[in-house]
Structure formats: C-alpha cells, structure tokens
C-alpha cells in the first residue's frame, strides 16, 4: 500500500491510538509502522483459542459464561472509548 494514502494514514493513526490503551481485556499493541510500503502492527502473543474458533467448535456457552464474556468485552470497550478509540 501507498504510505501516504488516506487509508494508510488512518491505519497508522488508529493503531497508534489503540497502542495507548492498556487494559487486561485488550491485547497490547507494541509497535506500528510501515516496511517496504506495507503497514504493520505488532501485538502481544496470547496463548489459547480465539473466540471465533470456540464458537465454530459448537461448544455450548452457559448463561453465566456468556454474561462473564459480555462484561469483559464491555469493560474493554469502555476503556477504549475512554481513550477515544
């Protein structure tokens, strides 16, 4: 991608803003940049299965587990919103 394109500028701006957010329920972003015209961001490695993979597996979610997950997501969104992300 073109380093100066509006999409590239937006990517870097939003990634840098996201990197400022620190919360237990948000994967930290360590670096943002462009190499050979390709935008990148580096994030922490989190061991485990993704939510998408868990949902695709057909695993049943109990009501308490769903409520716990929703609360964690809401807390993460609140923190991101607090940082204008």
Secondary structure, DSSP 8 states (H G I E B T S, - for coil): --TTSHHHHHHHHHHHHHHT---TTS--EEEEEEETTEEEEEE----S--HHHHHHTT----HHHHHHHHHHHHHHHHHHHHTT-
